[in-house]
């Protein structure tokens, strides 16, 4: 039996400091991680670079924000966060159900 999928909207803050990869390459890697957790990417919106309201690292005062809409099983967001935890190009991840 195929599990039902839910719709999600994820916001990623991407950090490419000290990394030769472009933002588009990092986004493609995140999309591959979503597919790896049985997700289907429906839309990607690159918001662009924004400054942080609260700076936690003085060396990083702003970063690129990306919204990704996708559908995945109910355990997909937790699996995605675990996969991205080791990816140093993804600074923060926020996933909400839509």
N, C-alpha and C positions, 0 to 999 in steps of 0.2 A: 504494500500500500504506500503510495506516494504521500509524504507529509505536505500539509497545506502551507503555503507561503504567505507571509505578511509583508506589508510595504513599510519601508523605513527611509528616513532621511538622515544621512550622516554628515557631520561637519568635521573636516580635518584641518588642522593647522600644520602646514608643512614647513620644514626647516632644512634648507639645502646649504647651510654654512659648512665650509670645508668639504663639500661634496661636488664632484664634477657633473653630477646628473642635473638635467634641467627639471623644472617643475612638471612639464608634460611627461617626462620619463617616470617621475615619482608617482604621478596620477595613474599612469598605466600599471605600475606595480601594485598600487592600491586596488585597482580594478581586478587585477589577477587574484589578489587575496580575497576579494569578495566572491569571485567565481569559485575559488577553492573551498569556500564554505557553503557551496550549493546556492549561491546568490546570483541574481540576474540584474545587471546594472541597467537602469532605464534612462537616467539623465545625469550629466556632469556639468556643474557650473563653477567656473573659476572666478571667484570674487575679486581676487587680486591681493596685493599686500596691504595690510592694515597695521597700525600701531596698537599695541596693547594698552588697555586702560590701567591695569596693574602689572607692572614689570616685576617678574620674579628673578630674572637673570639680566644683569646690566649689559651683558654682551648681546642679548637678544631683546630688542625693544619692539619688534614687530615681525610678522611673518605672513605667508600667503595662506588665505582661507579658500577652501574648496568644499562645495556642497555636492553630495552624491546621493541620488535617489536609487534605491534598489529594493528588490523583493528577495526574501530568504526565509528559511524555516525559523521557528521561534527561538532556537538556540543559536542562530546565525550571528547576531550582534555580539554575544559573549565570545564566540569562537573567533570572530573578526578582531575584537579588541585584544585577545590573547596572541593572535598572529602578529598584530601590529605593535605589540608591546616591545618586541625585539628590533623593530625597524626604527633606526635613529633619525630617519628623514621625516617621520610623522611625529610631530611635537605633542599634539593633543588630538583626542578623538571623542566626539560626542554623537551618540546614535539615539534617535527618537523614533517612535512608531507614528506613522501618519495614516 
